[in-house]
Amino acid sequence: MKFEKPAGENPIDQLKVVGQPHDRIDGPLKVSGRAHYAYEWHDVLPNVAYGYIVSAGIAKGKISEINCDAAGNAPGVLSIITADNAGPLGKGERNAATLLGGPQIEHYHQAVALVVAETFEQARAAAGLVDISYQRESGAYDLAAEKPAVNSAPESAPDKNSGDFDAAWASAEVKLDATYTTPDQSHMAMEPHASMAVWEGDKVTVWTSNQMVAWCRTDLAATLKLPEENVRIISPYIGGGFGGKLFLRSDALLAALAARALQRPVKVMLPRPMIPNNTTHRPATIQHIRIGTDRQGKITAIAHDSWSGNLPGGTPETAVNQTELLYAGANRHTGLRLATLDLPEGNAMRAPGEAPGLMALEIAIDEMAERAGIDPVEFRILNDTQVDPKDPQRPFSRRQLVECLRTGAEHFGWSQRNATPGQTRDGEWLVGYGVAAGFRNNLLAPSGARVHLDDAGRVTVETDMTDIGTGSYTIIAQTAAEMLGVPLSHVEVRLGDSSFPVSAGSGGQWGANTSTAGVYAACVKLREAIAKKLGFDAASAVFADETISVGERSAPLKAAGALSAEDTIEFGDLDEQYQQSTFAGHFVEVAVDAATGEVRVRRMLAVCAAGRILNPKTARSQVIGAMTMGLGGALMEELAVDTRQGYFVNHDMATYEVPVHADVPEQEVIFLDDTDPISSPMKAKGVGELGLCGVSAAIANAIYNATGVRVRDYPVTLDKLLDALPDMA
């Protein structure tokens, strides 16, 4: 199905099943242990061996010698895989780093060997016996130190300019010129990366934890130098990914290599301490923002440059994305700068681009509002735009940022805020309110599905779409139930298998909208097949209560017998004609201990405009989870870099997953009615990452309102507040 014009009225608009707050249909399986995660396929294959990864102890250099004799003679050891005996390997197009290193070392904790044994404990013990000698090479590990030499845009991401920023900046009546930093961060999904592989002849099946089944398949095939059809990926349940499982990782490759060498199934798991340095992370940024306004507060000039680092062949953190579209202003400049660093690979994490970009931009907007003498909510509203600022002929499909801000301000009680920082006390606590706009682009990708009707009238949906804990099973079932007029309980959903039609996968906030649109397309075909089989006109047929009807004539669906249909949603150029984005207003109340600088978040509110909300219950859970991530990002998340040795020191969970919902007495989400027919037949958009984008800045702004201390370097830890806190009365 080609989606080339705005959606008209269709069966989804009935909202009998779609749009309703259904419980997750996979919930009972998860709480009873019947939802198998990557390491839990205990009953699928007998005689499984276990692999333990040996990782590089230097950040850059070469292996001069690797001695595996002691490890090979250890109890239970079956094999040791290294680059020397793994056979010729390619490289997936989405991997910047080589997944099995040697002799060249590209980053700390790069996998250099896999010890395989009868038990996990034997493999782990033997891995400690592998003796490796290195030739160290000097590397670059400090973004700030490299920044002065990085002055031009990468070829893949040229600067974007419109109007005359320099002239407008020179003549601006109110100005801000400030620099902000965000640290390296780890995805830190609760489920570690894990895989199990088995070969049948020249074909390999890998059970793994991966958000993008098709990408994993193609990159594993490329790395193993196999035809794609010889690779099967199975990933039906994922215990969190957040971008860290978008791509093929070392656990899957090494499991496949070991299983081929031994001709028996092999399991590999990345231990938690290895994940920050072995997998991908969010790169640190240094962001330079300049904003100029007239005396009335209208933005006349805005510029945003961001520096980040990566391995050779890696991509920059796209932290200027939102600045291109969020606020009006004819004279604009955005630019990315990419330094070569020998740290582990940087890549997509939790709303890449907009999340770290808004951490900076939305503090800058608050600072500008103060300088212009305008309330920060009103300043944002004043500078709203309904068209792409650099292309005024291109409108937004739906843009309710103003409504998000006004609704949020009223509901939150923004009028009670004292605009003068450091003036509101609650005993020993300094209390402040903060606001930030939320923004995330609506991304589209083709997505396919296969739908079956059996002779009992039950429906089965198959697609390689994944569920990273966000509710994919449920919204896909809701879509099929709505389209075919059957109860939700009569729909079975099968996900995460590369033998199913290729979907958009989970990532970039595009999964819900595009995967359900793919199911919609397949259901349209199945409706046509049912109508034809039973002699009905498909265009006028109504599917409801397990029947098909036209006028007074009806027939039960099961009368059609067993039928199947498959289709893929393909998007035309509507996203070029219209800018498609999602918006939010984030409001936060904090209390800061006047003596210690301890920060307590008392209230959080997100008002979201993100198209049709397919399931308000699962969507709310996503947004609250994202708000909590924003809290962690604001106050504690940071990978500490050893700039001498080139690795992340705190490769544990000590500053991650710390804030939990119970720490914040009140977290509230409001969804605006925002049906968007430009987006898809579902008239939906993504929402999960929108709940994160802007939250950290709202917290930083609230801390400033409480204390008068402006922190531009995340995380906002108490050491950055203590010296500047107001004197205690």
C-alpha positions as CSV (number, residue, x, y, z in Angstrom):
1,M,0.0,0.0,0.0
2,K,1.3,3.4,-0.9
3,F,0.4,6.2,1.4
4,E,0.5,9.2,-0.9
5,K,-2.3,11.5,0.2
6,P,-3.8,12.4,3.6
7,A,-5.9,9.7,5.2
8,G,-9.6,10.0,4.9
9,E,-12.2,8.2,7.1
10,N,-11.3,4.6,7.6
11,P,-12.1,1.7,9.9
12,I,-9.5,2.8,12.5
13,D,-11.6,5.9,13.1
14,Q,-14.3,3.8,14.8
15,L,-12.0,3.6,17.8
16,K,-13.8,0.6,19.2
17,V,-10.5,-1.1,20.0
18,V,-7.8,1.4,18.8
19,G,-7.4,4.4,21.1
20,Q,-8.7,2.4,24.1
21,P,-6.5,1.8,27.2
22,H,-6.1,-1.9,26.9
23,D,-3.8,-3.8,29.1
24,R,-0.7,-5.3,27.4
25,I,-1.7,-8.6,26.0
26,D,1.9,-9.9,26.6
27,G,1.8,-8.9,30.2
28,P,0.7,-12.2,31.6
29,L,3.5,-14.0,29.7
30,K,6.1,-11.5,31.1
31,V,5.0,-11.7,34.7
32,S,4.8,-15.5,34.6
33,G,8.2,-16.1,33.0
34,R,6.7,-17.4,29.7
35,A,8.0,-14.5,27.6
36,H,11.5,-15.7,26.6
37,Y,14.2,-13.1,26.5
38,A,17.4,-13.6,24.6
39,Y,19.2,-15.7,27.2
40,E,16.2,-17.7,28.3
41,W,15.6,-20.1,25.4
42,H,16.4,-23.0,27.7
43,D,14.0,-25.5,26.1
44,V,14.7,-24.8,22.4
45,L,18.0,-26.5,21.9
46,P,19.8,-29.2,23.9
47,N,23.5,-29.4,24.6
48,V,24.1,-25.6,24.7
49,A,27.7,-24.4,25.4
50,Y,28.5,-21.0,27.0
51,G,30.8,-18.3,25.7
52,Y,32.5,-15.6,27.8
53,I,34.0,-12.6,26.1
54,V,37.6,-11.5,26.6
55,S,37.9,-7.8,26.0
56,A,40.7,-5.4,25.3
57,G,42.6,-3.9,28.2
58,I,43.8,-0.9,26.2
59,A,42.0,1.7,24.2
60,K,44.2,1.9,21.2
61,G,47.1,-0.1,19.8
62,K,47.8,-3.7,18.8
63,I,47.9,-7.2,20.3
64,S,51.5,-8.3,20.1
65,E,50.8,-11.7,21.6
66,I,47.7,-13.6,22.8
67,N,48.4,-16.8,24.8
68,C,45.4,-19.1,25.2
69,D,47.3,-22.2,26.4
70,A,46.2,-22.0,30.0
71,A,42.7,-21.1,29.2
72,G,42.4,-23.9,26.6
73,N,43.5,-26.4,29.2
74,A,41.1,-25.2,31.8
75,P,38.2,-27.5,32.9
76,G,35.3,-27.6,30.5
77,V,36.8,-25.4,27.8
78,L,35.7,-26.4,24.3
79,S,37.2,-23.7,22.1
80,I,38.6,-20.2,22.1
81,I,37.6,-17.9,19.2
82,T,40.0,-15.1,18.2
83,A,40.4,-13.0,15.1
84,D,43.2,-15.4,14.1
85,N,40.9,-18.5,13.8
86,A,37.5,-16.9,13.2
87,G,37.9,-17.0,9.4
88,P,37.5,-14.1,7.1
89,L,35.0,-11.5,8.3
90,G,33.3,-8.6,6.7
91,K,31.8,-5.6,8.5
92,G,28.2,-4.5,8.9
93,E,27.4,-1.1,7.3
94,R,26.0,0.1,10.6
95,N,29.1,-0.8,12.7
96,A,31.8,1.8,13.1
97,A,34.0,-0.4,15.3
98,T,35.0,-4.0,14.4
99,L,33.1,-6.4,16.6
100,L,35.9,-8.9,17.0
101,G,39.2,-7.0,17.4
102,G,42.7,-8.1,16.7
103,P,45.4,-7.5,16.1
104,Q,44.4,-3.9,15.9
105,I,42.5,-2.5,18.9
106,E,40.1,0.3,18.3
107,H,38.6,0.9,21.8
108,Y,38.7,-0.3,25.3
109,H,36.7,-3.5,26.0
110,Q,36.6,-4.3,22.3
111,A,36.0,-8.1,22.1
112,V,39.3,-9.9,21.3
113,A,38.4,-13.5,22.2
114,L,35.6,-15.8,23.2
115,V,36.2,-18.6,25.6
116,V,33.6,-21.4,25.1
117,A,33.0,-24.0,27.8
118,E,30.4,-26.5,29.0
119,T,29.2,-24.1,31.6
120,F,29.1,-20.3,32.0
121,E,31.2,-20.5,35.2
122,Q,33.9,-22.6,33.4
123,A,34.0,-20.1,30.5
124,R,34.3,-17.1,32.8
125,A,37.0,-18.7,34.9
126,A,39.0,-19.7,31.8
127,A,38.6,-16.2,30.2
128,G,40.6,-14.9,33.1
129,L,43.5,-17.1,32.1
130,V,43.9,-15.6,28.6
131,D,47.2,-13.7,28.6
132,I,47.4,-10.8,26.2
133,S,50.3,-8.5,25.5
134,Y,49.7,-5.2,23.8
135,Q,51.6,-2.4,22.0
136,R,49.9,0.8,23.2
137,E,49.4,3.7,20.9
138,S,48.5,7.2,21.9
139,G,44.9,8.2,21.3
140,A,42.5,11.1,21.6
141,Y,40.0,10.7,24.4
142,D,39.1,14.3,25.4
143,L,36.4,16.1,23.4
144,A,37.2,19.5,24.9
145,A,40.9,19.1,24.1
146,E,40.1,18.2,20.4
147,K,37.4,20.8,19.9
148,P,39.7,23.8,18.9
149,A,41.0,21.8,15.9
150,V,37.6,20.8,14.6
151,N,36.3,23.7,12.6
152,S,34.5,22.3,9.6
153,A,31.3,20.2,9.2
154,P,31.5,16.5,8.3
155,E,30.8,15.8,4.7
156,S,27.7,13.9,5.6
157,A,26.2,16.8,7.6
158,P,26.9,20.2,6.1
159,D,25.9,23.4,7.9
160,K,22.4,24.7,7.3
161,N,21.9,28.5,6.9
162,S,19.0,30.7,6.0
163,G,18.8,34.5,5.9
164,D,21.8,36.4,7.2
165,F,22.6,35.3,10.7
166,D,25.7,37.4,11.1
167,A,23.9,40.6,10.2
168,A,20.9,39.8,12.4
169,W,23.1,38.9,15.3
170,A,25.1,42.1,15.0
171,S,21.9,44.2,15.1
172,A,20.0,42.2,17.7
173,E,18.8,44.2,20.7
174,V,18.9,41.4,23.2
175,K,21.6,38.6,23.0
176,L,22.7,35.4,24.5
177,D,26.0,33.7,23.7
178,A,26.5,30.6,25.8
179,T,28.1,27.2,25.8
180,Y,26.5,24.1,27.2
181,T,27.8,20.5,27.7
182,T,26.2,17.1,27.9
183,P,28.3,14.1,29.0
184,D,28.8,10.7,27.5
185,Q,25.9,8.5,28.6
186,S,25.1,4.8,28.4
187,H,21.8,3.2,27.3
188,M,21.9,0.9,30.3
189,A,18.9,-1.3,29.3
190,M,17.9,-3.6,32.1
191,E,18.3,-6.7,29.9
192,P,22.0,-7.1,29.0
193,H,22.9,-7.9,25.4
194,A,22.7,-11.7,24.9
195,S,22.5,-14.2,22.0
196,M,22.2,-17.9,21.3
197,A,23.2,-19.3,17.9
198,V,23.0,-22.6,16.1
199,W,23.9,-23.7,12.6
200,E,22.2,-26.2,10.2
201,G,24.6,-26.7,7.4
202,D,25.5,-23.2,6.1
203,K,22.5,-21.5,7.7
204,V,22.6,-19.9,11.1
205,T,19.7,-19.0,13.5
206,V,20.4,-16.4,16.2
207,W,18.1,-15.8,19.2
208,T,19.1,-12.3,20.3
209,S,18.0,-9.0,21.8
210,N,17.8,-6.6,18.9
211,Q,15.4,-3.7,18.1
212,M,15.8,-3.9,14.3
213,V,15.6,-7.5,13.2
214,A,16.2,-6.7,9.5
215,W,19.2,-4.6,10.2
216,C,20.7,-7.3,12.4
217,R,20.1,-9.9,9.8
218,T,21.8,-7.9,6.9
219,D,24.8,-6.8,9.0
220,L,25.3,-10.3,10.4
221,A,25.1,-11.8,6.9
222,A,27.6,-9.2,5.7
223,T,30.0,-9.8,8.6
224,L,29.9,-13.6,8.2
225,K,30.0,-13.2,4.4
226,L,26.7,-15.2,4.0
227,P,23.7,-14.6,1.8
228,E,20.9,-13.0,3.8
229,E,18.6,-15.9,3.3
230,N,21.1,-18.0,5.3
231,V,20.6,-15.9,8.4
232,R,17.6,-16.0,10.7
233,I,17.2,-13.6,13.6
234,I,14.7,-14.3,16.4
235,S,14.0,-11.5,18.9
236,P,10.4,-11.6,20.2
237,Y,10.9,-9.9,23.6
238,I,13.5,-7.2,24.5
239,G,14.1,-6.0,28.0
240,G,14.8,-2.4,26.9
241,G,17.0,-1.2,24.2
242,F,16.9,2.6,23.9
243,G,19.0,2.5,20.8
244,G,21.7,0.3,22.3
245,K,20.2,-2.7,20.5
246,L,19.6,-1.1,17.1
247,F,22.6,-2.7,15.6
248,L,24.5,-6.0,15.4
249,R,26.7,-6.3,18.5
250,S,29.6,-8.6,19.5
251,D,27.5,-11.1,21.5
252,A,25.5,-12.1,18.4
253,L,28.5,-12.3,16.1
254,L,30.6,-14.3,18.6
255,A,27.8,-16.7,19.4
256,A,27.5,-17.4,15.7
257,L,31.2,-17.9,15.2
258,A,31.5,-20.2,18.2
259,A,28.5,-22.3,17.2
260,R,30.0,-22.7,13.7
261,A,33.3,-23.8,15.1
262,L,31.8,-26.3,17.6
263,Q,28.8,-27.4,15.6
264,R,26.6,-27.0,18.6
265,P,24.5,-24.2,20.1
266,V,26.4,-21.5,22.0
267,K,25.1,-18.8,24.3
268,V,26.9,-15.5,24.8
269,M,26.0,-12.7,27.2
270,L,27.7,-9.3,27.8
271,P,28.3,-8.9,31.5
272,R,26.9,-5.6,32.8
273,P,30.3,-4.0,33.4
274,M,31.3,-4.6,29.8
275,I,28.3,-2.9,28.2
276,P,29.3,0.8,28.4
277,N,32.6,0.3,26.7
278,N,31.8,-2.7,24.4
279,T,28.5,-1.5,23.0
280,T,27.5,2.0,21.8
281,H,26.8,5.1,23.9
282,R,25.5,8.6,23.6
283,P,28.5,10.8,22.8
284,A,29.3,13.9,24.8
285,T,28.5,17.2,23.3
286,I,29.7,20.8,23.5
287,Q,27.0,23.1,22.2
288,H,27.4,26.8,21.4
289,I,24.1,28.7,21.1
290,R,23.6,32.3,20.1
291,I,20.2,33.9,20.1
292,G,19.2,37.4,19.3
293,T,15.8,39.1,19.7
294,D,14.3,42.5,19.2
295,R,13.0,44.5,22.3
296,Q,9.7,42.7,22.1
297,G,11.3,39.3,22.4
298,K,10.9,38.1,18.9
299,I,13.8,36.0,17.8
300,T,15.7,37.6,14.9
301,A,18.8,35.4,14.9
302,I,19.5,31.9,16.2
303,A,22.6,29.8,15.8
304,H,23.4,26.4,17.3
305,D,26.7,24.6,16.8
306,S,27.4,21.2,18.4
307,W,30.7,19.3,18.8
308,S,30.8,15.5,19.4
309,G,33.3,12.8,18.9
310,N,33.4,9.3,17.4
311,L,35.6,6.6,16.0
312,P,36.6,6.9,12.4
313,G,33.6,6.1,10.2
314,G,31.2,7.1,13.0
315,T,28.5,9.7,12.9
316,P,28.0,12.9,14.9
317,E,25.4,13.4,17.6
318,T,22.7,15.5,15.8
319,A,22.1,17.8,18.7
320,V,20.9,20.7,16.4
321,N,17.9,18.9,15.0
322,Q,15.3,20.6,17.0
323,T,16.8,24.1,16.6
324,E,16.1,23.9,12.9
325,L,12.4,23.7,13.5
326,L,11.3,24.6,17.0
327,Y,11.2,28.4,17.0
328,A,10.6,31.1,14.4
329,G,13.3,33.4,13.1
330,A,14.3,34.3,9.6
331,N,18.1,34.3,10.2
332,R,19.5,30.9,11.2
333,H,22.5,28.7,11.4
334,T,23.0,25.2,12.6
335,G,26.2,23.1,12.3
336,L,27.7,19.9,13.5
337,R,31.3,19.2,14.2
338,L,32.8,15.8,14.6
339,A,36.1,15.1,16.3
340,T,37.9,11.7,15.9
341,L,38.1,10.1,19.4
342,D,39.3,6.7,20.3
343,L,36.6,6.0,22.8
344,P,33.9,3.3,22.2
345,E,31.5,3.9,19.4
346,G,28.9,6.7,19.8
347,N,25.5,6.1,18.3
348,A,21.8,6.5,18.7
349,M,20.5,6.6,22.3
350,R,17.1,7.6,23.7
351,A,15.9,10.2,21.2
352,P,19.3,10.9,19.6
353,G,19.8,14.5,18.6
354,E,16.8,16.1,20.2
355,A,17.3,14.8,23.7
356,P,20.8,16.2,24.2
357,G,20.0,19.2,21.9
358,L,17.0,20.3,24.0
359,M,19.1,19.9,27.2
360,A,21.0,22.9,25.9
361,L,18.5,24.8,23.7
362,E,15.8,24.9,26.3
363,I,18.1,26.3,29.0
364,A,19.2,29.0,26.4
365,I,15.6,29.8,25.7
366,D,14.9,30.3,29.4
367,E,18.0,32.6,29.6
368,M,16.7,34.6,26.7
369,A,13.3,35.0,28.2
370,E,14.8,36.4,31.4
371,R,17.0,38.8,29.4
372,A,14.0,40.0,27.4
373,G,11.9,40.3,30.6
374,I,9.3,37.9,29.4
375,D,7.7,34.9,31.2
376,P,9.4,31.8,29.8
377,V,6.1,30.2,28.7
378,E,5.0,33.3,27.0
379,F,8.5,33.7,25.3
380,R,8.1,30.3,23.8
381,I,4.6,31.1,22.6
382,L,5.7,34.4,21.2
383,N,8.3,32.6,19.0
384,D,6.0,29.8,17.8
385,T,5.8,29.1,14.1
386,Q,3.3,27.1,12.0
387,V,5.7,26.6,9.1
388,D,9.3,25.3,8.6
389,P,11.3,28.4,9.5
390,K,13.8,27.9,6.7
391,D,11.0,27.1,4.2
392,P,7.9,29.1,5.0
393,Q,6.0,27.4,2.1
394,R,6.2,24.1,4.0
395,P,3.7,24.0,6.8
396,F,3.7,21.6,9.8
397,S,1.1,18.9,9.4
398,R,0.0,19.4,13.0
399,R,1.7,21.7,15.5
400,Q,0.1,22.3,18.9
401,L,3.1,23.5,20.8
402,V,1.2,26.6,22.0
403,E,-1.7,24.4,23.2
404,C,0.8,22.1,25.0
405,L,2.3,25.1,26.8
406,R,-1.0,26.8,27.6
407,T,-2.7,23.6,28.8
408,G,0.4,22.7,30.9
409,A,0.7,26.1,32.5
410,E,-2.9,26.2,33.5
411,H,-2.9,22.6,34.8
412,F,0.4,22.9,36.6
413,G,-0.4,26.2,38.3
414,W,2.4,28.1,36.5
415,S,0.9,31.5,37.6
416,Q,2.0,30.7,41.2
417,R,5.7,30.8,40.1
418,N,7.8,33.5,41.6
419,A,9.8,34.8,38.6
420,T,12.6,36.0,40.8
421,P,15.0,33.1,41.5
422,G,15.7,32.0,45.0
423,Q,12.7,33.6,46.7
424,T,10.4,30.7,47.4
425,R,11.1,28.6,50.6
426,D,9.5,25.6,52.2
427,G,11.5,25.3,55.4
428,E,15.1,24.3,54.5
429,W,14.1,23.8,50.9
430,L,14.3,26.3,48.0
431,V,11.4,25.7,45.7
432,G,11.3,26.4,41.9
433,Y,9.3,25.8,38.8
434,G,10.7,25.0,35.4
435,V,9.4,24.7,31.9
436,A,10.7,23.4,28.6
437,A,9.3,22.7,25.2
438,G,9.5,19.1,23.9
439,F,10.1,18.3,20.3
440,R,10.8,15.1,18.3
441,N,10.5,14.6,14.6
442,N,8.0,12.1,13.2
443,L,10.0,9.7,11.2
444,L,8.6,7.3,8.7
445,A,9.8,4.0,7.2
446,P,8.2,1.2,5.2
447,S,6.7,-1.6,7.3
448,G,5.3,-4.9,6.3
449,A,3.0,-7.5,7.9
450,R,1.2,-10.8,7.2
451,V,-2.3,-11.5,8.5
452,H,-4.0,-14.9,8.7
453,L,-7.7,-15.7,9.2
454,D,-8.3,-19.3,10.3
455,D,-11.5,-21.3,9.8
456,A,-12.5,-20.5,13.4
457,G,-12.5,-16.8,12.7
458,R,-9.3,-16.1,14.7
459,V,-6.6,-13.8,13.4
460,T,-2.9,-14.1,13.5
461,V,-0.5,-11.2,12.7
462,E,3.2,-11.8,11.7
463,T,5.8,-9.1,11.3
464,D,9.4,-8.8,12.3
465,M,8.5,-5.7,14.4
466,T,10.0,-5.9,17.9
467,D,8.6,-5.0,21.4
468,I,11.1,-3.2,23.6
469,G,8.7,-3.0,26.4
470,T,6.6,-0.3,24.8
471,G,3.5,-2.3,23.9
472,S,4.0,-3.3,20.3
473,Y,2.1,-6.6,20.8
474,T,-0.9,-4.8,22.1
475,I,-1.3,-1.9,19.6
476,I,-0.7,-4.3,16.7
477,A,-3.4,-6.6,18.0
478,Q,-5.7,-3.6,18.5
479,T,-5.2,-2.6,14.9
480,A,-6.0,-6.0,13.5
481,A,-9.0,-6.3,15.8
482,E,-10.4,-2.9,14.7
483,M,-9.8,-3.6,11.0
484,L,-11.4,-7.1,11.0
485,G,-14.1,-6.6,13.6
486,V,-13.0,-9.3,16.0
487,P,-12.4,-9.2,19.8
488,L,-8.9,-8.4,20.9
489,S,-8.8,-11.9,22.5
490,H,-9.2,-13.4,19.0
491,V,-5.9,-11.9,17.7
492,E,-2.5,-13.5,18.1
493,V,0.5,-11.4,17.4
494,R,3.9,-12.9,16.5
495,L,6.9,-10.6,16.4
496,G,10.6,-10.4,16.1
497,D,11.4,-13.1,13.6
498,S,13.2,-12.4,10.3
499,S,11.1,-15.0,8.6
500,F,8.2,-12.6,8.9
501,P,7.7,-9.6,6.7
502,V,10.2,-6.7,7.3
503,S,8.9,-4.0,9.5
504,A,10.1,-0.5,10.4
505,G,11.5,-2.0,13.7
506,S,11.7,-0.2,17.1
507,G,13.6,3.0,17.2
508,G,13.4,6.7,16.6
509,Q,9.8,6.8,17.9
510,W,8.6,5.6,14.5
511,G,7.8,2.0,15.5
512,A,4.2,2.3,16.7
513,N,2.9,4.5,13.9
514,T,4.6,2.7,11.0
515,S,4.2,-0.9,12.2
516,T,0.5,-0.5,12.8
517,A,0.2,1.2,9.5
518,G,1.8,-1.9,7.9
519,V,-0.7,-4.1,9.8
520,Y,-3.5,-1.8,8.5
521,A,-2.3,-2.3,4.9
522,A,-2.2,-6.1,5.3
523,C,-5.7,-6.1,6.9
524,V,-7.0,-4.0,4.0
525,K,-5.8,-6.8,1.7
526,L,-7.3,-9.5,4.0
527,R,-10.6,-7.6,4.1
528,E,-10.7,-7.7,0.3
529,A,-9.9,-11.4,0.2
530,I,-12.7,-12.2,2.7
531,A,-15.2,-10.0,0.8
532,K,-14.3,-11.6,-2.5
533,K,-14.6,-15.2,-1.0
534,L,-18.0,-14.5,0.5
535,G,-19.4,-12.4,-2.4
536,F,-19.4,-8.9,-0.8
537,D,-18.3,-5.6,-2.1
538,A,-15.1,-4.9,-0.2
539,A,-15.4,-1.1,-0.5
540,S,-18.8,-0.9,1.3
541,A,-18.4,-3.9,3.6
542,V,-18.5,-3.5,7.4
543,F,-16.5,-5.7,9.6
544,A,-17.9,-5.9,13.1
545,D,-18.8,-8.5,15.7
546,E,-17.0,-11.2,13.8
547,T,-19.1,-10.7,10.8
548,I,-18.9,-9.0,7.4
549,S,-22.0,-7.2,6.2
550,V,-23.3,-5.0,3.5
551,G,-26.8,-3.6,4.1
552,E,-29.0,-6.3,5.4
553,R,-26.8,-9.1,4.2
554,S,-24.1,-10.5,6.6
555,A,-22.0,-13.6,7.1
556,P,-19.6,-14.8,9.8
557,L,-15.9,-14.2,9.1
558,K,-15.2,-17.9,9.7
559,A,-17.3,-18.7,6.7
560,A,-14.5,-17.5,4.5
561,G,-12.3,-20.3,5.8
562,A,-8.5,-19.9,6.1
563,L,-7.1,-16.9,4.2
564,S,-3.9,-14.9,4.3
565,A,-2.8,-11.6,3.1
566,E,0.5,-9.6,3.2
567,D,1.4,-6.0,2.4
568,T,3.8,-3.2,3.2
569,I,3.0,0.4,3.9
570,E,5.2,2.7,1.8
571,F,5.2,6.4,2.3
572,G,5.1,8.9,-0.5
573,D,6.3,12.5,-0.3
574,L,3.9,13.9,2.2
575,D,6.7,14.3,4.7
576,E,8.4,16.5,2.1
577,Q,5.3,18.6,1.6
578,Y,4.6,18.9,5.3
579,Q,6.9,19.0,8.3
580,Q,5.9,16.2,10.6
581,S,6.9,16.6,14.2
582,T,5.6,16.0,17.8
583,F,5.4,18.5,20.5
584,A,5.2,18.7,24.3
585,G,5.2,21.1,27.2
586,H,7.2,19.8,30.2
587,F,6.7,21.4,33.6
588,V,8.6,20.6,36.8
589,E,8.6,21.6,40.4
590,V,11.9,21.0,42.3
591,A,13.0,21.6,45.9
592,V,16.7,22.2,46.6
593,D,18.1,21.8,50.1
594,A,19.5,25.2,51.0
595,A,22.4,23.7,52.9
596,T,23.4,20.6,50.9
597,G,22.2,21.4,47.3
598,E,20.3,18.1,47.2
599,V,17.6,18.2,44.6
600,R,14.2,16.6,45.0
601,V,11.8,16.6,42.1
602,R,8.3,17.1,43.5
603,R,6.1,17.2,40.5
604,M,6.4,16.5,36.8
605,L,3.8,17.2,34.0
606,A,4.1,16.4,30.3
607,V,1.5,17.7,27.9
608,C,2.0,15.9,24.6
609,A,0.7,16.4,21.1
610,A,1.7,13.3,19.1
611,G,-1.0,12.4,16.7
612,R,-3.6,9.8,17.6
613,I,-2.7,7.9,20.7
614,L,-3.2,4.3,19.9
615,N,-3.4,3.0,23.5
616,P,-3.5,5.7,26.2
617,K,-2.4,3.3,28.9
618,T,0.8,2.0,27.2
619,A,1.5,5.5,25.9
620,R,1.3,7.0,29.3
621,S,3.6,4.4,30.7
622,Q,6.1,5.2,27.9
623,V,6.0,8.9,28.6
624,I,6.3,8.5,32.4
625,G,9.3,6.2,31.8
626,A,10.8,8.8,29.5
627,M,10.2,11.6,32.0
628,T,12.1,9.5,34.6
629,M,15.0,9.1,32.1
630,G,15.0,12.9,31.7
631,L,15.3,13.1,35.5
632,G,18.3,10.8,35.5
633,G,19.9,12.7,32.6
634,A,19.4,16.0,34.4
635,L,20.8,15.0,37.8
636,M,23.0,11.9,37.7
637,E,23.7,10.2,34.4
638,E,27.4,10.5,33.2
639,L,30.0,8.2,31.9
640,A,33.2,9.4,33.4
641,V,36.1,9.4,30.9
642,D,39.6,8.5,31.9
643,T,41.2,10.9,29.4
644,R,44.7,9.3,30.0
645,Q,43.7,5.7,29.3
646,G,40.6,6.2,27.1
647,Y,37.8,4.4,28.7
648,F,34.6,4.9,30.8
649,V,35.5,4.4,34.4
650,N,32.1,3.9,35.9
651,H,31.0,0.9,33.8
652,D,28.2,-0.1,36.2
653,M,24.7,1.1,37.1
654,A,25.6,3.3,40.0
655,T,24.3,6.5,38.3
656,Y,21.8,4.8,36.1
657,E,18.3,3.5,36.7
658,V,18.5,5.3,40.0
659,P,15.5,7.5,39.8
660,V,12.3,5.5,40.0
661,H,8.7,6.7,39.8
662,A,8.3,6.4,43.5
663,D,11.0,9.1,44.0
664,V,8.7,11.7,42.4
665,P,5.3,12.0,44.3
666,E,3.5,13.2,41.2
667,Q,4.1,12.4,37.5
668,E,1.2,13.3,35.2
669,V,0.7,13.0,31.4
670,I,-1.9,14.8,29.3
671,F,-2.4,13.8,25.7
672,L,-4.0,16.5,23.5
673,D,-6.4,15.4,20.7
674,D,-4.0,15.6,17.8
675,T,-5.2,13.2,15.0
676,D,-2.8,13.7,12.1
677,P,-4.0,12.4,8.7
678,I,-0.8,13.5,7.0
679,S,1.2,11.0,9.0
680,S,-0.3,7.6,8.2
681,P,-3.6,5.7,7.8
682,M,-3.5,5.4,11.6
683,K,-3.3,9.2,11.9
684,A,-0.8,8.6,14.7
685,K,2.8,9.6,15.4
686,G,5.3,8.4,17.9
687,V,5.2,9.5,21.6
688,G,7.7,7.6,23.7
689,E,10.8,9.7,23.1
690,L,8.9,12.9,23.2
691,G,8.4,12.2,26.9
692,L,12.1,12.6,27.4
693,C,12.9,15.5,25.0
694,G,13.1,18.7,27.1
695,V,12.6,17.2,30.5
696,S,16.2,17.6,31.7
697,A,16.2,21.3,30.7
698,A,12.9,21.8,32.6
699,I,14.6,20.4,35.7
700,A,17.7,22.6,35.2
701,N,15.4,25.6,34.7
702,A,13.5,24.8,37.8
703,I,16.7,24.5,39.8
704,Y,17.7,28.0,38.6
705,N,14.3,29.3,39.6
706,A,14.7,27.7,43.0
707,T,18.3,28.8,43.7
708,G,19.4,31.5,41.2
709,V,22.3,29.1,40.2
710,R,22.5,28.6,36.4
711,V,24.2,25.3,35.5
712,R,25.0,24.8,31.9
713,D,27.0,21.6,32.3
714,Y,25.1,18.3,32.9
715,P,24.5,16.5,35.1
716,V,23.4,19.1,37.6
717,T,25.1,17.5,40.6
718,L,25.1,19.2,44.0
719,D,28.8,20.1,43.7
720,K,27.8,22.5,40.9
721,L,25.3,24.2,43.2
722,L,26.9,24.3,46.6
723,D,29.3,27.3,46.2
724,A,26.6,29.6,44.7
725,L,23.6,28.7,46.9
726,P,22.0,31.7,48.6
727,D,23.0,32.3,52.2
728,M,20.7,30.5,54.7
729,A,18.6,32.9,56.7
